[in-house]
Amino acid sequence: MFIYSYVSTEGTVKKVNQDALMIKNARFKGKEILFAAVCDGIGGLYGGEDASSCVIKTVSDWFETVYADLLKKGKGILDVRASLDERLHMVNDAINIECAKGREMGTTFTSMLIDTSNDAMLAAHAGDTRLYKIYDDSIEIVTSDHSVVAEEVRRGLLSEESARFDKRQNQITNCIGAGETGRMYDFIIQKPEKNCVYMLCSDGFRKMISGEEIQKTLSPASNPDQETLNKSLSYLLDLNMERRENDNITALAVILKGE
């Protein structure tokens, strides 16, 4: 059984929320399946909110039609990965057609498919939206940011602390759309974990609060049910607002409950 919750707002300054999110769940042969995604439209581009909503609609349709057909045919998680990758390249091409017409559109994207019928968690990722796994005593970032600053941190040219305040942290190196072809998306396959909290979020959710605050508030032991999870995410949203986060703020948390 899954429990989940989400929050999203334009933040303290912006008038338009360019973030978009989606969560779908289903059952197949008695097994639970959940598909969730978060997009963060690129703020420097006029059509960021159109790009994020377009990608969310595209992957939602994929889940309800193509993925459902793959399950019925008994396909494994590698086939699912290839199918989702193909769909992301299709939507990248569609958005770039609009870019060629003069509409600047692009978005980051992070999704998570928990497929208990295949005993797999499949994450897909482009940009600086993130997927976390949160435990009672630790927090793990599953995805790797595609950004100038993150690349310098990985190369040892910049410390994690310096990166938090670097003025280039919004300069991303990979996304969907923005007129670029030949995109490569990250895919991660793991076994689904019960009683840990999976969290997808836009960068606006995590810049003004610490990993320790996220871990403490969203630890599995502190969130035994849907109502508590709702309150925990709302608390972190309010904390961001109190600290005057000026970006759009979105987070989505999911728990696969164990016996």
C-alpha positions as CSV (number, residue, x, y, z in Angstrom):
1,M,0.0,0.0,0.0
2,F,1.2,3.5,-0.8
3,I,0.6,6.7,1.1
4,Y,1.6,10.0,-0.5
5,S,1.2,13.7,-0.3
6,Y,2.4,16.8,-2.2
7,V,2.7,20.6,-2.0
8,S,3.3,23.2,-4.7
9,T,3.3,27.0,-4.7
10,E,4.7,29.9,-6.8
11,G,6.8,31.0,-3.8
12,T,7.1,34.5,-2.3
13,V,8.0,36.5,-5.5
14,K,7.0,34.8,-8.7
15,K,3.4,35.2,-10.0
16,V,3.4,32.0,-12.1
17,N,4.2,28.5,-10.9
18,Q,6.2,26.9,-13.6
19,D,6.5,23.6,-11.6
20,A,4.2,20.7,-12.4
21,L,3.7,17.4,-10.8
22,M,1.8,14.1,-11.3
23,I,1.1,11.0,-9.2
24,K,-0.7,7.9,-10.5
25,N,-1.3,4.6,-8.8
26,A,-2.7,1.3,-10.1
27,R,-2.9,-2.4,-9.4
28,F,-1.8,-5.2,-11.8
29,K,-2.4,-8.9,-10.8
30,G,-2.8,-7.8,-7.2
31,K,0.5,-5.8,-7.2
32,E,0.7,-2.1,-6.3
33,I,2.2,0.3,-8.9
34,L,2.9,4.0,-8.5
35,F,4.2,6.6,-10.9
36,A,5.1,10.1,-9.8
37,A,6.9,13.0,-11.5
38,V,8.0,16.6,-10.8
39,C,9.0,19.1,-13.5
40,D,10.4,22.6,-13.0
41,G,9.9,24.8,-16.0
42,I,13.1,26.8,-16.8
43,G,12.5,30.2,-15.4
44,G,14.6,32.1,-18.0
45,L,12.4,30.8,-20.8
46,Y,9.0,32.3,-21.5
47,G,7.1,29.0,-21.8
48,G,8.6,27.2,-18.9
49,E,5.1,26.4,-17.4
50,D,3.9,25.1,-20.8
51,A,6.9,22.8,-21.1
52,S,6.5,21.4,-17.6
53,S,2.8,20.7,-18.1
54,C,3.4,19.2,-21.6
55,V,5.9,16.7,-20.2
56,I,3.6,15.8,-17.3
57,K,0.7,15.2,-19.6
58,T,2.9,13.1,-22.0
59,V,4.3,10.8,-19.3
60,S,0.8,10.5,-17.7
61,D,-0.6,9.3,-21.0
62,W,2.4,6.9,-21.4
63,F,1.7,5.4,-18.0
64,E,-2.0,4.9,-18.8
65,T,-1.6,3.4,-22.3
66,V,1.9,2.3,-23.3
67,Y,3.1,1.1,-19.9
68,A,-0.2,-0.6,-19.2
69,D,0.3,-2.5,-22.4
70,L,3.8,-3.5,-21.5
71,L,2.6,-5.0,-18.3
72,K,-0.1,-7.0,-20.1
73,K,2.6,-8.3,-22.4
74,G,4.8,-9.4,-19.5
75,K,7.6,-7.0,-20.3
76,G,10.4,-6.5,-17.8
77,I,11.8,-3.3,-16.3
78,L,14.4,-2.8,-19.0
79,D,11.7,-2.7,-21.6
80,V,9.8,-0.2,-19.5
81,R,13.0,1.9,-19.3
82,A,13.5,1.9,-23.0
83,S,9.9,2.8,-23.6
84,L,9.9,5.7,-21.2
85,D,13.2,6.9,-22.7
86,E,11.7,6.9,-26.2
87,R,8.7,8.9,-24.9
88,L,10.9,11.5,-23.3
89,H,12.8,12.0,-26.5
90,M,9.5,12.3,-28.4
91,V,8.3,15.1,-26.0
92,N,11.7,16.7,-26.3
93,D,11.3,16.9,-30.1
94,A,7.7,18.2,-29.7
95,I,8.8,21.0,-27.4
96,N,11.7,21.9,-29.7
97,I,9.3,22.3,-32.6
98,E,7.7,25.1,-30.5
99,C,11.1,26.5,-29.8
100,A,11.8,26.7,-33.5
101,K,8.6,28.8,-33.9
102,G,10.1,31.3,-31.4
103,R,8.5,30.0,-28.2
104,E,11.3,29.4,-25.7
105,M,10.3,26.3,-23.7
106,G,12.2,23.9,-21.5
107,T,11.9,22.0,-18.2
108,T,13.7,19.8,-15.8
109,F,12.2,16.4,-15.1
110,T,12.5,13.7,-12.4
111,S,10.1,10.7,-12.2
112,M,9.8,7.6,-10.1
113,L,8.0,4.4,-11.1
114,I,7.6,1.9,-8.2
115,D,6.6,-1.4,-10.0
116,T,6.1,-4.1,-7.4
117,S,5.0,-6.5,-10.1
118,N,8.6,-6.3,-11.5
119,D,10.1,-5.7,-8.0
120,A,11.7,-2.5,-9.3
121,M,11.9,1.2,-8.7
122,L,12.8,3.0,-12.0
123,A,13.8,6.7,-11.8
124,A,14.3,8.9,-14.8
125,H,16.0,12.3,-14.6
126,A,17.1,15.5,-16.4
127,G,18.1,18.7,-14.7
128,D,18.2,19.7,-11.0
129,T,14.9,18.4,-9.8
130,R,15.7,15.6,-7.4
131,L,14.7,12.2,-6.0
132,Y,15.6,11.5,-2.3
133,K,15.3,8.5,-0.1
134,I,14.7,9.4,3.5
135,Y,15.3,7.0,6.4
136,D,14.9,7.4,10.2
137,D,18.7,8.1,10.5
138,S,19.8,9.3,7.1
139,I,18.9,11.0,3.8
140,E,20.1,10.0,0.4
141,I,20.0,11.9,-2.9
142,V,19.3,9.3,-5.6
143,T,19.7,11.5,-8.7
144,S,22.7,13.6,-9.7
145,D,22.0,17.3,-10.6
146,H,22.7,18.3,-14.1
147,S,24.1,21.8,-13.4
148,V,27.3,23.8,-13.7
149,V,27.7,24.0,-10.0
150,A,27.0,20.3,-9.3
151,E,29.6,19.3,-12.0
152,E,32.2,21.5,-10.3
153,V,31.4,19.8,-6.9
154,R,31.8,16.4,-8.4
155,R,35.1,17.4,-9.9
156,G,36.3,18.7,-6.6
157,L,36.5,22.3,-7.8
158,L,33.8,23.6,-5.4
159,S,32.7,22.5,-1.9
160,E,29.1,21.5,-1.1
161,E,28.8,24.6,1.2
162,S,30.1,27.0,-1.4
163,A,27.8,25.5,-4.0
164,R,24.7,26.4,-1.8
165,F,25.5,30.1,-2.3
166,D,27.0,30.1,-5.8
167,K,25.2,32.5,-8.1
168,R,25.4,30.0,-11.0
169,Q,23.3,27.3,-9.2
170,N,20.4,27.8,-11.7
171,Q,22.6,27.1,-14.7
172,I,21.5,23.6,-15.7
173,T,23.3,21.5,-18.3
174,N,20.5,19.1,-19.2
175,C,16.7,19.4,-19.5
176,I,13.8,18.5,-21.8
177,G,13.4,21.0,-24.7
178,A,15.1,24.4,-24.8
179,G,15.9,23.8,-28.5
180,E,18.5,21.1,-27.8
181,T,18.6,17.7,-29.6
182,G,20.5,14.5,-28.8
183,R,19.5,14.6,-25.1
184,M,20.6,11.8,-22.8
185,Y,18.5,11.1,-19.7
186,D,19.6,9.4,-16.5
187,F,17.9,6.2,-15.5
188,I,18.3,4.4,-12.2
189,I,16.9,1.0,-11.4
190,Q,16.7,-0.3,-7.8
191,K,14.6,-2.6,-5.7
192,P,11.7,-0.7,-4.1
193,E,12.1,-0.1,-0.4
194,K,9.3,-0.4,2.1
195,N,9.0,2.1,5.0
196,C,11.4,4.6,3.5
197,V,10.1,8.0,2.3
198,Y,10.7,8.7,-1.4
199,M,10.6,12.4,-2.2
200,L,10.6,14.2,-5.5
201,C,11.2,18.0,-5.4
202,S,12.0,21.0,-7.5
203,D,15.2,23.0,-6.5
204,G,13.0,25.7,-4.9
205,F,12.0,23.2,-2.2
206,R,15.5,22.4,-1.0
207,K,17.6,25.7,-1.2
208,M,16.4,27.4,1.9
209,I,16.1,24.3,4.1
210,S,18.7,21.8,5.0
211,G,19.0,18.1,4.4
212,E,18.9,17.5,8.1
213,E,15.6,19.4,8.4
214,I,14.1,17.4,5.5
215,Q,15.3,14.1,7.1
216,K,14.0,14.9,10.5
217,T,10.6,16.1,9.3
218,L,10.0,13.4,6.7
219,S,11.5,10.4,8.5
220,P,9.4,7.2,8.2
221,A,8.9,6.9,11.9
222,S,7.5,10.5,12.1
223,N,5.0,9.9,9.3
224,P,3.0,6.8,10.0
225,D,-0.1,7.9,8.0
226,Q,-1.4,10.1,5.2
227,E,-2.5,12.9,7.5
228,T,0.8,13.2,9.2
229,L,2.7,13.2,5.9
230,N,0.4,16.0,4.7
231,K,1.3,18.1,7.8
232,S,5.0,17.3,7.4
233,L,5.2,18.5,3.9
234,S,3.1,21.6,4.7
235,Y,5.5,22.4,7.5
236,L,8.5,22.3,5.2
237,L,6.6,24.4,2.6
238,D,5.8,27.0,5.3
239,L,9.5,27.0,6.4
240,N,10.6,27.8,2.9
241,M,8.1,30.6,2.7
242,E,9.2,32.0,6.1
243,R,12.8,32.1,4.8
244,R,11.6,34.0,1.7
245,E,12.3,31.4,-1.0
246,N,11.7,33.3,-4.2
247,D,11.5,30.3,-6.6
248,N,8.6,28.0,-7.2
249,I,8.4,25.3,-4.5
250,T,7.2,21.8,-5.1
251,A,7.6,18.5,-3.3
252,L,6.0,15.1,-3.5
253,A,6.5,12.3,-0.9
254,V,5.6,8.6,-1.2
255,I,5.9,5.7,1.3
256,L,5.5,2.1,0.3
257,K,4.1,0.6,3.5
258,G,5.4,-2.7,4.7
259,E,3.8,-5.4,6.8
